[in-house]
Amino acid sequence: MKVETIKTKPFLDQKPGTSGLRKLVTVFQQPHYLENFIQSTFDSLETIEGPIKGQTIVLGGDGRYYNRQAIQIILKMAAANGIGRVKVGRGGILSTPATSCVIRQSQSLGGIILSASHNPGGPNGDFGVKYNIRNGGPAPEKVTEAIFARSKEIDYYKILEASDVDIDTLGESKLGDMVVEVIDSVNDYASLMEALFDFDRIHDLLTSGAFRMCMDSMHAVTGPYAQALFEQRLGAPAGTVQNGVPLEDFGGGHPDPNLVYAHDLVDVLFGENAPDFGAASDGDGDRNMILGRQFFVTPSDSLAVLAANATLAPGYRDGLAGIARSMPTSQAADRVAAQLGIPCYETPTGWKFFGNLLDAGQATICGEESFGTSSNHIREKDGLWAVLFWLNILAVKQQSVQQLMQEHWQTYGRNYYSRYDYEGVESDRAATLMSGLHAKLPTLKGKRFGPREVDYSDDFSYTDPIDGSVSQNQGIRIGFTDGSRIVFRLSGTGTQGATLRVYLEQYEAEASKQHLDPQQALADLIAIADEVAQIRTLTGMETPTVIT
């Protein structure tokens, strides 16, 4: 075996974010494309972290198309760059939360995750690569900026000339001087979950005969984890996990756990003889959707319920230090925090903003409206963690999902909430819409829309309470004097065009008015959003792609 130094040229046309670099599979399959990004990552780590020779990294992905080939390339490049050990998930499978868990437990330098999260897979689908740092969380800007800077001047990469490694057999092997350790993808993560939740009570619930659940893994990474946890350790009947085999194209589906794309699960929970509880997770396992029988739980409400009932789970019996939520997420969690007498932090969208709060012990539970919730047990969103947390609460309280939610609303009030996604908007159209909104911001305060009066309008800015860093232009907010609000953001999670997200929220304290359908309760806010932003005119779309 010998190390080859391959001449190359700069390639990146955009800076990778905390979600890494996401492109079509065909882009990553171009000569030197993946290699350039990996070499840029190793070179940047050498600058930021110091010598990487002999260090340990974690490697795995969600099983999408090109996952196995990319792992072989990365292993050979890691060996050529002096990495001492790579812990790789068996078969190349390792969920994002499990990767964070393994990084933290093994005290590794970091980890490389191969995923485009909730984006479609297959030969014509998406692929992605991201780097997680020592604490198990997404790379901060100083790392992604360093990778981008290196990628613009890179002229070579190093790779070991060697045969492919067996990644399907547990154990250790050598690749040059580097140890490749193939680990069980599930064990470390499952053991962590068992330490956090009351598995005995959940087992009693799932084997009682009076409670049924359905878990939809959407042919993505959580299939093996869900089967090991729910069907093997917790005693749920075989078949509880549907779409549980990870497939390179996710079975032709779109592994995004929402009411549109997780339609198999929705059909089950809203059909005849529906189970008591349903959940879905996304491509890499960091998102979740929670359903009861004939009942959908918004991610914002899910965060609030978990926080309000946290002490029912053994891992959180001592209470919470604080709650953190992304700015577009509803303010339901704020009301829980106020009653508990703990802080609630409002951050920009992006899990990295929670990392500082978690590391500093300022927050314990955090979440985003985009179906992501987690806690200080790792530094990533964690879909199955949220499902287990819900099951723990239901097992203790012996209520249905709907009863639990209604009790919560009676205590804290209800935050009617919805998100409208306009996907694949032409970039120029999206930019025009947002620039038009910016221009209107100074004129909106005091403006009336029927009975509603604008209290404030701004572009959200955040000063990190831990390191003092400032993040600006994080989303346009229009708040009304009655506490309702509209938020506009462009999302960067797709690979083609732009996604406009519009968030609508209205608080209702009176129990007699908490039974409305959210779209009915928010109807006038929806009309105001279109009037202010000219959504239909500027996007060319009559209706959203997805309503959550």
LUMSE-260925 format. One record per residue (C-alpha): y, x, z; residue number from 0; residue in one letter. Coordinates in steps of 0.5 Angstrom, whole numbers, m for minus. Example, Ala and Ser with C-alpha at 12.3 -4.5 7.8 and 13.67 -1.06 7.14 Angstrom:
<recs>
REC     py     px     pz   nr  rest
REC     m9     25     16    0     a
REC     m2     27     14    1     s
</recs>
This chain:
<recs>
REC     py     px     pz   nr  rest
REC      0      0      0    0     m
REC      7      3     m2    1     k
REC     14      0     m1    2     v
REC     17     m2     m7    3     e
REC     25     m2     m8    4     t
REC     27     m7    m13    5     i
REC     34     m7    m17    6     k
REC     37    m13    m17    7     t
REC     44    m17    m17    8     k
REC     48    m21    m13    9     p
REC     46    m29    m14   10     f
REC     49    m33     m8   11     l
REC     54    m38    m11   12     d
REC     55    m42     m4   13     q
REC     55    m40      3   14     k
REC     49    m42      7   15     p
REC     50    m46     13   16     g
REC     46    m48     19   17     t
REC     41    m51     15   18     s
REC     40    m45     11   19     g
REC     40    m45      4   20     l
REC     38    m51      0   21     r
REC     37    m51     m7   22     k
REC     32    m54    m12   23     l
REC     25    m51    m12   24     v
REC     26    m48    m19   25     t
REC     32    m45    m17   26     v
REC     28    m41    m12   27     f
REC     23    m39    m17   28     q
REC     28    m35    m21   29     q
REC     26    m28    m21   30     p
REC     29    m24    m15   31     h
REC     33    m31    m12   32     y
REC     29    m32     m6   33     l
REC     28    m24     m5   34     e
REC     35    m23     m5   35     n
REC     36    m28      0   36     f
REC     31    m25      5   37     i
REC     33    m18      4   38     q
REC     41    m20      5   39     s
REC     38    m23     12   40     t
REC     34    m17     14   41     f
REC     40    m13     12   42     d
REC     45    m17     16   43     s
REC     41    m17     22   44     l
REC     40    m10     22   45     e
REC     48    m10     23   46     t
REC     49    m15     28   47     i
REC     43    m14     32   48     e
REC     41     m7     31   49     g
REC     35     m4     29   50     p
REC     30     m9     27   51     i
REC     24     m4     26   52     k
REC     18     m6     31   53     g
REC     21    m13     32   54     q
REC     18    m20     32   55     t
REC     20    m25     28   56     i
REC     17    m32     27   57     v
REC     15    m35     20   58     l
REC     13    m42     18   59     g
REC     15    m48     14   60     g
REC     14    m56     13   61     d
REC      9    m55      8   62     g
REC     13    m57      2   63     r
REC     12    m54     m5   64     y
REC     13    m47     m6   65     y
REC     12    m46      2   66     n
REC      5    m42      1   67     r
REC      8    m37     m4   68     q
REC     15    m36     m1   69     a
REC     11    m34      6   70     i
REC      7    m29      2   71     q
REC     13    m26     m1   72     i
REC     17    m26      6   73     i
REC     11    m23     10   74     l
REC     11    m17      5   75     k
REC     18    m16      5   76     m
REC     18    m16     13   77     a
REC     13    m11     13   78     a
REC     17     m7      8   79     a
REC     23     m7     12   80     n
REC     20     m5     18   81     g
REC     19    m11     22   82     i
REC     13    m10     27   83     g
REC     10    m17     28   84     r
REC     10    m24     24   85     v
REC      8    m30     28   86     k
REC      6    m35     22   87     v
REC      4    m42     23   88     g
REC     m3    m43     21   89     r
REC     m3    m45     13   90     g
REC      4    m44     13   91     g
REC      5    m50     17   92     i
REC     11    m50     23   93     l
REC     15    m55     25   94     s
REC     23    m53     26   95     t
REC     22    m55     33   96     p
REC     16    m52     34   97     a
REC     19    m45     31   98     t
REC     24    m46     36   99     s
REC     19    m47     42  100     c
REC     15    m40     39  101     v
REC     21    m36     38  102     i
REC     24    m38     46  103     r
REC     17    m37     49  104     q
REC     15    m30     45  105     s
REC     22    m28     46  106     q
REC     22    m26     39  107     s
REC     28    m23     35  108     l
REC     29    m30     31  109     g
REC     25    m34     26  110     g
REC     25    m36     18  111     i
REC     24    m43     17  112     i
REC     22    m46     10  113     l
REC     24    m53      9  114     s
REC     30    m57      6  115     a
REC     29    m62     12  116     s
REC     29    m69     10  117     h
REC     30    m68      2  118     n
REC     25    m69     m3  119     p
REC     19    m64     m4  120     g
REC     15    m63    m10  121     g
REC     16    m58    m16  122     p
REC     22    m62    m18  123     n
REC     24    m63    m11  124     g
REC     28    m59     m6  125     d
REC     27    m52     m2  126     f
REC     30    m49      3  127     g
REC     30    m42      8  128     v
REC     34    m42     14  129     k
REC     34    m37     20  130     y
REC     34    m38     27  131     n
REC     37    m33     32  132     i
REC     34    m31     39  133     r
REC     35    m37     43  134     n
REC     31    m41     38  135     g
REC     37    m45     35  136     g
REC     40    m45     28  137     p
REC     44    m38     26  138     a
REC     52    m39     28  139     p
REC     57    m37     23  140     e
REC     58    m30     24  141     k
REC     50    m29     22  142     v
REC     51    m34     16  143     t
REC     57    m31     14  144     e
REC     54    m24     14  145     a
REC     48    m26     10  146     i
REC     53    m29      5  147     f
REC     57    m23      5  148     a
REC     51    m18      4  149     r
REC     49    m23     m2  150     s
REC     55    m22     m6  151     k
REC     54    m14     m6  152     e
REC     46    m13     m6  153     i
REC     43     m9    m11  154     d
REC     36     m8     m9  155     y
REC     31    m11     m4  156     y
REC     24     m8     m1  157     k
REC     17    m11     m2  158     i
REC     11     m8      0  159     l
REC      6     m8     m6  160     e
REC      0    m11     m3  161     a
REC     m5    m17     m4  162     s
REC     m4    m24     m1  163     d
REC     m5    m25      7  164     v
REC    m10    m30      9  165     d
REC     m6    m35     13  166     i
REC    m11    m40     14  167     d
REC    m15    m36     19  168     t
REC    m13    m36     27  169     l
REC    m12    m28     29  170     g
REC     m9    m22     27  171     e
REC     m9    m17     21  172     s
REC     m5    m12     19  173     k
REC      0    m11     13  174     l
REC      2     m4     12  175     g
REC      4     m2     19  176     d
REC      6     m9     21  177     m
REC      2    m14     25  178     v
REC      1    m21     22  179     v
REC     m1    m26     27  180     e
REC     m3    m33     25  181     v
REC     m2    m38     31  182     i
REC     m4    m45     32  183     d
REC      2    m49     29  184     s
REC      1    m54     35  185     v
REC     m1    m51     42  186     n
REC      5    m48     44  187     d
REC      9    m54     42  188     y
REC      4    m59     45  189     a
REC      4    m55     52  190     s
REC     11    m55     52  191     l
REC     11    m63     51  192     m
REC      6    m64     57  193     e
REC     10    m60     62  194     a
REC     16    m65     60  195     l
REC     13    m72     60  196     f
REC      8    m76     64  197     d
REC      2    m75     60  198     f
REC     m2    m79     65  199     d
REC      2    m85     65  200     r
REC      3    m85     57  201     i
REC     m5    m84     56  202     h
REC     m5    m90     61  203     d
REC      0    m94     56  204     l
REC     m4    m92     50  205     l
REC    m11    m94     52  206     t
REC     m9   m100     56  207     s
REC    m11   m105     50  208     g
REC     m4   m108     51  209     a
REC      0   m104     48  210     f
REC      0   m101     40  211     r
REC      4    m96     37  212     m
REC      5    m93     30  213     c
REC      7    m86     28  214     m
REC      9    m85     21  215     d
REC      9    m77     19  216     s
REC     11    m79     12  217     m
REC      6    m74      9  218     h
REC     11    m68     12  219     a
REC     10    m63     18  220     v
REC      9    m67     24  221     t
REC      2    m70     22  222     g
REC     m2    m65     25  223     p
REC      2    m65     31  224     y
REC      2    m73     32  225     a
REC     m5    m73     31  226     q
REC     m6    m68     36  227     a
REC     m1    m71     41  228     l
REC     m2    m78     40  229     f
REC     m9    m79     38  230     e
REC    m13    m73     42  231     q
REC     m9    m72     48  232     r
REC     m6    m79     49  233     l
REC    m12    m83     47  234     g
REC     m9    m87     42  235     a
REC    m14    m90     37  236     p
REC    m15    m86     31  237     a
REC    m11    m89     25  238     g
REC     m5    m89     30  239     t
REC     m2    m84     26  240     v
REC      0    m86     19  241     q
REC      1    m81     13  242     n
REC     m1    m76     17  243     g
REC     m3    m70     12  244     v
REC      2    m66     10  245     p
REC      3    m66      2  246     l
REC      7    m61     m2  247     e
REC     11    m67     m5  248     d
REC     10    m71      1  249     f
REC      6    m76     m3  250     g
REC     12    m78     m7  251     g
REC     16    m80     m2  252     g
REC     23    m78      1  253     h
REC     21    m76      8  254     p
REC     28    m78     11  255     d
REC     26    m83     17  256     p
REC     31    m89     16  257     n
REC     30    m96     14  258     l
REC     30    m95      7  259     v
REC     26    m89      6  260     y
REC     21    m90     12  261     a
REC     19    m97      9  262     h
REC     12    m96     10  263     d
REC     13    m96     18  264     l
REC     19   m102     17  265     v
REC     14   m106     13  266     d
REC      9   m105     19  267     v
REC     14   m106     25  268     l
REC     17   m112     22  269     f
REC     11   m115     19  270     g
REC      5   m120     22  271     e
REC      1   m118     28  272     n
REC      6   m112     29  273     a
REC      5   m106     34  274     p
REC      9   m106     40  275     d
REC     12    m99     38  276     f
REC     14    m95     32  277     g
REC     17    m88     30  278     a
REC     18    m84     24  279     a
REC     19    m77     23  280     s
REC     22    m73     17  281     d
REC     20    m67     13  282     g
REC     21    m61     18  283     d
REC     20    m65     24  284     g
REC     27    m65     27  285     d
REC     29    m72     26  286     r
REC     26    m79     29  287     n
REC     27    m86     28  288     m
REC     25    m91     33  289     i
REC     23    m98     32  290     l
REC     20   m104     37  291     g
REC     17   m110     34  292     r
REC     22   m113     29  293     q
REC     27   m109     32  294     f
REC     31   m103     30  295     f
REC     34    m98     35  296     v
REC     40    m94     32  297     t
REC     40    m86     34  298     p
REC     46    m87     38  299     s
REC     43    m92     42  300     d
REC     37    m88     43  301     s
REC     41    m82     45  302     l
REC     44    m87     50  303     a
REC     38    m90     53  304     v
REC     34    m83     54  305     l
REC     40    m81     58  306     a
REC     41    m87     62  307     a
REC     33    m87     64  308     n
REC     32    m79     64  309     a
REC     30    m78     71  310     t
REC     24    m82     69  311     l
REC     21    m76     66  312     a
REC     18    m71     70  313     p
REC     22    m65     66  314     g
REC     29    m69     68  315     y
REC     27    m72     74  316     r
REC     33    m68     77  317     d
REC     38    m71     73  318     g
REC     43    m68     67  319     l
REC     48    m63     67  320     a
REC     52    m67     62  321     g
REC     51    m70     55  322     i
REC     53    m68     48  323     a
REC     54    m72     42  324     r
REC     57    m71     35  325     s
REC     63    m74     33  326     m
REC     61    m79     28  327     p
REC     55    m81     33  328     t
REC     57    m88     37  329     s
REC     61    m87     44  330     q
REC     55    m91     47  331     a
REC     53    m84     51  332     a
REC     60    m83     53  333     d
REC     59    m90     57  334     r
REC     52    m87     60  335     v
REC     56    m81     62  336     a
REC     61    m84     66  337     a
REC     57    m88     70  338     q
REC     53    m82     72  339     l
REC     59    m78     73  340     g
REC     57    m72     68  341     i
REC     61    m70     62  342     p
REC     60    m72     55  343     c
REC     62    m67     50  344     y
REC     64    m69     43  345     e
REC     63    m64     38  346     t
REC     63    m63     30  347     p
REC     56    m65     26  348     t
REC     52    m59     27  349     g
REC     46    m57     32  350     w
REC     50    m50     33  351     k
REC     55    m54     37  352     f
REC     50    m56     42  353     f
REC     47    m49     43  354     g
REC     53    m46     47  355     n
REC     53    m52     51  356     l
REC     46    m52     52  357     l
REC     46    m44     54  358     d
REC     51    m45     59  359     a
REC     48    m50     62  360     g
REC     53    m55     61  361     q
REC     49    m60     57  362     a
REC     42    m63     58  363     t
REC     41    m68     53  364     i
REC     44    m68     46  365     c
REC     44    m72     40  366     g
REC     47    m74     33  367     e
REC     47    m81     29  368     e
REC     43    m78     24  369     s
REC     37    m79     27  370     f
REC     37    m72     31  371     g
REC     36    m72     39  372     t
REC     34    m66     43  373     s
REC     35    m63     50  374     s
REC     35    m56     53  375     n
REC     28    m55     52  376     h
REC     29    m52     45  377     i
REC     35    m51     41  378     r
REC     33    m55     35  379     e
REC     33    m63     34  380     k
REC     26    m65     36  381     d
REC     23    m72     33  382     g
REC     16    m72     37  383     l
REC     20    m70     43  384     w
REC     24    m77     43  385     a
REC     18    m81     41  386     v
REC     15    m78     47  387     l
REC     21    m79     51  388     f
REC     21    m87     49  389     w
REC     14    m87     51  390     l
REC     15    m84     58  391     n
REC     20    m89     59  392     i
REC     16    m95     56  393     l
REC     10    m93     61  394     a
REC     14    m93     67  395     v
REC     19    m99     66  396     k
REC     13   m104     63  397     q
REC     18   m107     58  398     q
REC     18   m108     50  399     s
REC     23   m104     46  400     v
REC     28   m110     45  401     q
REC     28   m112     53  402     q
REC     30   m105     54  403     l
REC     35   m105     49  404     m
REC     38   m111     52  405     q
REC     38   m109     59  406     e
REC     42   m103     57  407     h
REC     47   m107     53  408     w
REC     48   m112     59  409     q
REC     49   m106     64  410     t
REC     53   m101     59  411     y
REC     56   m106     54  412     g
REC     54   m105     46  413     r
REC     57   m101     41  414     n
REC     56   m104     35  415     y
REC     55    m98     30  416     y
REC     53    m97     22  417     s
REC     53    m92     17  418     r
REC     54    m92     10  419     y
REC     51    m87      6  420     d
REC     54    m86     m2  421     y
REC     49    m81     m4  422     e
REC     50    m77    m11  423     g
REC     57    m78    m11  424     v
REC     60    m74    m17  425     e
REC     64    m68    m13  426     s
REC     70    m69    m16  427     d
REC     70    m76    m14  428     r
REC     69    m75     m7  429     a
REC     74    m69     m7  430     a
REC     79    m74    m10  431     t
REC     77    m80     m4  432     l
REC     78    m75      1  433     m
REC     84    m72     m1  434     s
REC     87    m79     m2  435     g
REC     85    m80      6  436     l
REC     88    m74      8  437     h
REC     95    m76      5  438     a
REC     95    m83      8  439     k
REC     93    m80     15  440     l
REC    101    m80     17  441     p
REC    102    m87     15  442     t
REC     97    m90     18  443     l
REC     99    m90     26  444     k
REC    101    m97     28  445     g
REC     99   m100     21  446     k
REC     95   m107     22  447     r
REC     89   m110     19  448     f
REC     89   m117     21  449     g
REC     88   m117     28  450     p
REC     87   m110     29  451     r
REC     92   m104     30  452     e
REC     91    m97     28  453     v
REC     92    m93     35  454     d
REC     91    m86     32  455     y
REC     88    m83     25  456     s
REC     87    m75     24  457     d
REC     82    m70     22  458     d
REC     77    m68     28  459     f
REC     78    m61     31  460     s
REC     74    m58     36  461     y
REC     75    m52     41  462     t
REC     69    m50     44  463     d
REC     69    m50     51  464     p
REC     64    m44     52  465     i
REC     67    m39     47  466     d
REC     74    m42     45  467     g
REC     72    m42     38  468     s
REC     76    m47     33  469     v
REC     73    m52     28  470     s
REC     77    m56     24  471     q
REC     77    m61     18  472     n
REC     71    m64     21  473     q
REC     71    m71     19  474     g
REC     77    m76     18  475     i
REC     78    m81     24  476     r
REC     81    m88     24  477     i
REC     81    m91     31  478     g
REC     84    m98     33  479     f
REC     87   m100     39  480     t
REC     81   m104     41  481     d
REC     77    m98     41  482     g
REC     73    m99     35  483     s
REC     74    m94     29  484     r
REC     72    m91     22  485     i
REC     70    m84     21  486     v
REC     69    m81     14  487     f
REC     65    m75     12  488     r
REC     62    m71      6  489     l
REC     55    m69      8  490     s
REC     53    m62      6  491     g
REC     45    m63      7  492     t
REC     44    m65      0  493     g
REC     43    m61     m6  494     t
REC     46    m65    m12  495     q
REC     53    m68    m12  496     g
REC     56    m70     m5  497     a
REC     54    m75      0  498     t
REC     60    m79      3  499     l
REC     58    m82     10  500     r
REC     62    m88     13  501     v
REC     61    m89     20  502     y
REC     63    m96     23  503     l
REC     64    m97     31  504     e
REC     66   m103     35  505     q
REC     65   m104     43  506     y
REC     63   m111     46  507     e
REC     62   m111     53  508     a
REC     61   m119     54  509     e
REC     53   m120     54  510     a
REC     54   m127     50  511     s
REC     57   m123     44  512     k
REC     52   m118     44  513     q
REC     47   m122     40  514     h
REC     50   m121     33  515     l
REC     47   m117     27  516     d
REC     51   m111     26  517     p
REC     53   m112     19  518     q
REC     56   m119     21  519     q
REC     60   m116     27  520     a
REC     62   m110     23  521     l
REC     64   m114     17  522     a
REC     72   m113     18  523     d
REC     71   m106     19  524     l
REC     67   m105     13  525     i
REC     73   m108      9  526     a
REC     78   m104     12  527     i
REC     74    m98     10  528     a
REC     74   m100      3  529     d
REC     81   m102      3  530     e
REC     84    m95      6  531     v
REC     79    m90      2  532     a
REC     78    m94     m4  533     q
REC     71    m93     m4  534     i
REC     68    m97    m10  535     r
REC     74    m95    m14  536     t
REC     73    m88    m13  537     l
REC     66    m87    m12  538     t
REC     64    m92    m18  539     g
REC     59    m95    m13  540     m
REC     59   m102    m11  541     e
REC     54   m101     m5  542     t
REC     52    m96     m1  543     p
REC     45    m92     m3  544     t
REC     43    m93      5  545     v
REC     45    m97     10  546     i
REC     43    m95     17  547     t
</recs>
